[in-house]
Amino acid sequence: MPAKPTTEQSAQRVIDDLRELALLTSDAAGAQRVAWGPVWRKARQWFADKVRRDLDVEVATDAAGNIHVVLPGKRDATVIIASHLDSVPNGGWLDGCLGVLVGLEALRRAAAAGECDLTLRLIDWADEEGARFGRSLVGSSAAGGSLNVEDIRNLKDRDGITQAEAMRENGVNIDSMLDAHKQLKQVDARAYLELHIEQGPVLESLNKSTGTVLGTFGVERHMIKFTGQAAHSGSTPIPMRRDAFLAAAQFALAAREIGLKYSRPGANVVCTCGIVKVEPAIVTAVPGVCEISLDQRALDANVLAQMHADARAASEKAANDNNVAVEWKKIWNIAPRLFDDRLLRLCDEAVNEITGDSYRLPSGPLHDAAEMVPHMPTVMMFAYSARGLSHCKEEDTPIEHLEKTIRAFLVLAEKASESVSL
């Protein structure tokens, strides 16, 4: 093993690895590493080959399909570094894979420095994106023990293949995948670290390369169904209509106002209506049924609960104002997951050391780290995202910012290891 490189040399090696992976698994439309598919398998094989070439360690897969790479130390006490190699269709060159490849570099640096006092574990979580079947954080939620396998067993892709079938094709038995939770519980995990691109415009707007992540937003996600009466658009006077779409439109505007109401400097929240389904969906009919989705997110659990209550009230008002009925169906929710205070301080120190200026921000998107919060001290670091874009081929982080973030994260990994060793 060569001598331990400088953080500048390490950052360049990570960037070279990222470019190599992009060349291997992208086409003109972007990255194609969709979980459980052939390009994803190619990416994971490339990763496993690189690990075996650079480190004399085992590459193992747990019951949920998560890849584990362990660099043993003198003690079983473990720092976990993790992220995901899978992408959305036509995705970017950094989303997820940045965190895995910087983790590999952290292990290479530790190996080059000699025998470690504690153990380092690198994890590539399976199917973080949920791009093929719609359920995100599959591998990490299985390992975290929060996954209900019946929620995903019969999910189907566009070709009618179920998630259970696709997983079986990749050597994962859905009926035993929660054994990954038992496997994770056997690890003496003292810290969990994850690096990701921000996927938003905040760091760019402040011209900051790197940020310390306070935690992941809690989420309330529902479908709201307004039911009125379909009627002829030419013969039904407006005051006599029971227009379900107008109720949904009124509700969508109210959702925006709820988001504005609870946002404040340093603590923004979001409310989004992303799906609208109208029946009978013909130009000459008043809509009799309209379904609309609501996605609400906040870092403060009390704020999220109040936002949800306000949305319920707004839906009732919209239904009453338009003489229609309303019903709610929960899609999914998760509580806010706040990160560990000690690791937040270490992350600030690492960012300051490399960039001279630390900044804290929450994560609106969910990440695998959220599933680890109940089980171990956890923190994330964000990298500047150009134009706030992600999940598209235009996703990028300017190299000067990317290089600083990688260096800061490698410093964080060493600080966390030293802290655990004390």
N, C-alpha and C positions, 0 to 999 in steps of 0.2 A: 504494500500500500504506500503510495507516494506521501510526501510531507503534507501536512494540513495546509490547504490553500488560504489565501486572503479572502475576505468577504467579497472583494471586487472580482477575484478569479472565480469564486463560487457562483456569484450572480451571473457571470457570463456563461458558465457551464449550464446553469438552469435555463437560460435563454436559448442556448444552443439545443438543449433537449426539447424545449417547447417547439422550436422551429422544426426539429426532426419529426416530432409527433404530428405536427400540423401537416407536414408534407406527406406523411404516411397515411393519414386518416381524413383528409379533407379533399373536396373537389372545388370546382369553380364557385359553387354556391355556399361553401363553408364547411365546417366540421360535421362529420356524419357518424360520430361515435354513440349512436343511440343504444341504450342498454339492452342487453340480451340478443343483439344482432351481430352479424359477421364482422363489421368494422370495429365494433367495441371489443370483440374477442381478439381481433388483430392488435388493437391498442394495448390490451392487457398482456398479450404474449410478448409484445415489444418491451413493455415495462418489466415483466418478469425476467426476460433475457438480459436486460440492462442491469437489473439488481444482481443477478447471478454473476454477471461479468465483473461488476464493480465491488461486490461485497460477498464474503464467504458466509452467507446466511441462507436460511430456508425461506421459500416463498410458499405460503399456505393459504388455503381458502376455507372459510368457515361455512357453517350450515346455511347461511343466507347468501352465499356467493361473494362475501367481502374478502378482499385479498389482504393478508397480514404479512408484514416483513418485520422480523424481530432482530435487533442488534443487542445481544445479551450483555449485561454489565455485571459487576460484582454483586449487585443487589437486585432483588426482584422488583423493587420500587420502579415504576414505569412512567415515562412521559410519552404520551401518544400524540403523534402528528398525523393528521388525516384530511382527506378531501375526496374528490371523485374524478374518475377519468371519463365517465359518460357525458354526452352532450345532448342538446336538442338537435333536431334535424336543421341543417344549414346554420349551425352555431358558430361560435367564435373560437379563437386559438388559445384563450386563457381560462375561460370559465371552468372551474373545477380542477382541470389538470395542472394549473399553476400550483395549487396547494399540494398535490401529490408529488410533483417533481421537485419542489423546494424541500419537501420532506425527505426525499431520496438524497438530496444534497446534504441535508442535516446529518443523516446517517453516515454518508461518505466522510464528512468532516470529522465526526466523532470517531469513526474507525481509524482515520489517518492520525488522530491525536493520541491513539493508544488505547489501552484498556479503560472502559468507561466504569464509573462508580455505579451508575444505575442503568436500567434497561431503556432502550428507545424502541418504540413500536410504530411503524408506519402502516396506515390503513387506507386502502382504496375502497370506499363504500360503493356498493352495487346499486345502480338505479336511483341516484339522487334526484335526477330531473323528473322522472315519471313521464317522459315524453311520449312513450309508446302506449301506455295503458292508463295514464292520468293520475296515478298515485305516486306522489313524490316521497323521497326519504325512505325508500323501501328497505335497503340493507341496513341503514343506521337505526331505523325504528324497530327492525327485528332484533338487532343487537341490543337496543335500549329496552326492549321488552314491551313497547307500547303498540306494536302492530297487531291488529286483528286479521289473521290470514283469511278469514271469510270475506273481508272487505275487498280483497284483491283476487281471490281464487278465480272468479268467473269474469273479471274484466277482460274486454276483448279489444284487439287492435283493429285497424281498418280492414284487415284481411280475415277477420273472424277468429284469429288465434287467441286463445285465452292466456292470461298471464301465467297460470300454472303450467300450461304447455310450453310456453317460451322459456320459463325457468328450468323446466325439466330438460329441455334441449341444451341448457348450459350447466347441467349437472346439479341443479338445486331442486330438492324435493320440498314442495310447499308445506307438506304436513310435518316436516321436521325442521323447518327453517328457524323456528324460535329457539332451537338449541344454540343458536348464535348468542342468545342472551346469557345462557349458562356459561358459554365460553368466555364472553367478555367479563362476566362477574369473577372469573378466576384470575383476571389480570389485576395486579396491585397498582391500579392507575392513580397517580398523584397529580397529573395535569394533562389536559387535552388542549392542543393548539391547532388552529386552522387558519390558513391564509386563503383569501379569495379576492377577486376584483369586486369593487363596490357595486357595480351594475346600476349605478345612479350618478347624478351630476354634482353631488355636494363637494367632494374633494377637488374636482376640477374647478368648480366655481371659486374655491378658496386658494387654488394653485398649490395644493398640498399633495405630496406624493403618496402619503400613507396616513391611515387613521386607525385608532384603537376602537374596537366595536364594543359598545356597552351591553348588547344583548340582541336577541331577535324579537321582533314584534309578536305579540299574541294575535291570533286570527279568529274572526267569526265569519264563516262562509255559509251562505244560505241561498236557496231558491224561493222566491216569493211569487205566488200564483194569484192573480186577480181574475175573478170570474164574473162576467156580466151577461150580456145577451147579444149575440150576433143579430144584425138587422141590416136592411137595405140602406145603402149610403145616400140614395136619392130621395127616399120617402120618409125617413125617420128624422124628425126635428131634433136639433142638437139638445134642447133642454130635456127631451124625452129619451135620450140615449143612455144605455148602460155600457159605456165604452171602457173596456178593460185596459186598452193601451194608454188612454189618457190617465188612468189611475197609476199605471206603471211609470209614465213620464213624470207625473207629479211627484211620485216617490223618488225617482232618480234625482230630481232637482233637490229634494229634501235631503237625500244622502250626501250630496255635495255640500250643502249647508252644514250638515252635522260635522263633516270633516273640517270645514273652516272654523266652526264653533270651538272645537276642542284642540285645534292646533295653536301652538304658542311658540315663541322663540326658543329654540333648542329642544323642542318636544313636539314635532309635527306628528299628525296621525293621517291616515288615508282611508277613504271610502270609495269603492269602485263598483259600478254596475256594468259588467262586461258582456252579459248575455241577455238578449231580448228575443223571446219567441212569441209570435202573434198568431192567433187562429181567428178566422179561417184564412187569413193572409191573402186576401184578394182585394183588388182596388175598389170594388163596388160594395164592400161590406164593412159595417162597423165591427171592430174587433170584439169578439165575445169572450175570448180568453187571452191573457197575456202573462207569460212567466218572465221574471227578471231576476238576475243574480245580484247578490250583494256580497262584497268582500270588504270587511272592515279590519283595520290593523292599528295597533297601538302598543307602546312599550310598557305602559302603566295598566295593570289589570283592572283597577277601578275605573279608569277612563274608558277602557274598552267595554266594560260592562254598562256604563252609562250611555256610550255611543249605541250599543246594541238595543238598550231600552228605548232610546230616542227613535231608533229606526223602526222598532215595533209600533210605537205611537204614530209615527209618520205614515206607516202603511195603513193603519186603521183610519187615519184622517183621509188619506187618498181614496180609500175604499168608500168611506161615507160620502165624501164630496162628489163621487162619481156614481153612486148607487150600485156598487158592485161588492162582491164578497172577496175576502183575502185569506190565504192560508200560507203558512211557512213550512219549509222542509229543510232541515239542517243537512249541509253537505259535509262539513268538517269544521272542527275548531281546535285550537291549541293555545294554551296559556302563554303569556310572555315568558321568555327565558332569559333571565339576567345573568351576566357573566361574573366570574369570581373577582372579588376586590383585589386580592393579592396579585393575581395574574394581570388584571387591568393595570396595576401600577408597574409591573415588570414590562408590560407591553408599551406603556408610555415611555419608560426609561429607554427601551430599545429604539423606539421611533425617534426620541430626542437625540440619542447618541448618533444616529445616522443622518437625520434630516435637520436637527436643531430645533424642531418644533413639533409638539404632539397635539393631536386633536381627537376628541371623542365623538362618536356618532352611533346611532342605532342602526340595526339592519332591518329594512322593510322586507326583503326577500327572506325566506326560510333557508336554513342550511343544516347539514348533518349535525353541526355542533349543538343545535337546539335539543337533539335527542340525547346528548351526553350530559347536559346540565344536571339532571336529577342524580347522576351517578358519580360525577367527579368534577373537580375544579376545571373550569372551561374558559377559554377566551378565543377571540378571533381578531385578526388584523385585516384591514382592507387596503387594496391598491386603487389608485386613481383610475377611473374609467373615462376614456375619451368620449365626450358628448353624452356621457351617461348610458351608452349603448351596450347591450349584451343580448345574448340569444339571437345573434345575427352575425353574418360574416364581417360586418363593419366593426365589430367589437375590437377594442384596442386599448393599450396603455402605452404612451410614449416611452421609449426605451430608457430615457434618463430617469423617469419616475418608476418604471418597473425595476430597474437596477437598484434603486434606493430601497424600495419595498422589500425585495428579496433579501438584501443585506440586513435590513431591520428585523425581518422575521428570523433569519439565522441567528442574529444576536439574541432575540427573544428565546429561541430554542435553547441556547446555551445558558441564558439567565435562569430559565425555568428549571433546567437540569441542575444547575448549581443550587438553586433554592430548595429543590427536593432533596438534594444531598445533605443539606445542613441538618 
